[in-house]
Amino acid sequence: MAEPVFNDKWAQSWGKEISNSEDYRHQAAEWQWPITFVMRPSSQNEIPGNRSVFLDLYHGECREAREASERDVAEAPFLIAADVPTWKQIFTRELDPLMALMQGKLRLERGSMGTLAQYVGAAKELVNCAARIETLFPD
């Protein structure tokens, strides 16, 4: 059954997909920082306010995946944000996350671009993991 994107159950499913990915484990073997992903509305009709997901990623493991708290949004070492259409394009593999960053559609609002650039393969596998989840996107 499809889950609304960026809700708690969807986040937990994403965490399970990440945990089951040998490719992610390999690509992110040295990654050691939590990330919060934020989905912002691009119109009043999509979602009321922001939705966000917290992933505790450490050396190729997803130790925790859940809907992010306000504290997670305020304190996570890496914060990546985009609007609803951009996340939909990324999670349906219509838009490469690296291209989205370069175009300014996906924004690194906190964290080091230099560090992130070292883990392009891991980022792509995070997207692949999310794409495997049956997802409902806001209209």
Buried (B, 14 or more C-beta within 10 A) or exposed (E): EEBBBBBBEBBBBBBBBBBEBEBBBEBBEEBEBBBBBBBBBBEEEBBEEEBBBBBBBBEBBBEBBBBBEEEBBEEBEBBBBBBBBBBBBBBEEEBBBBEBBEEEBBBBEBBEEEBBEEBEEBBBBBBBBBEBBEBEBBE
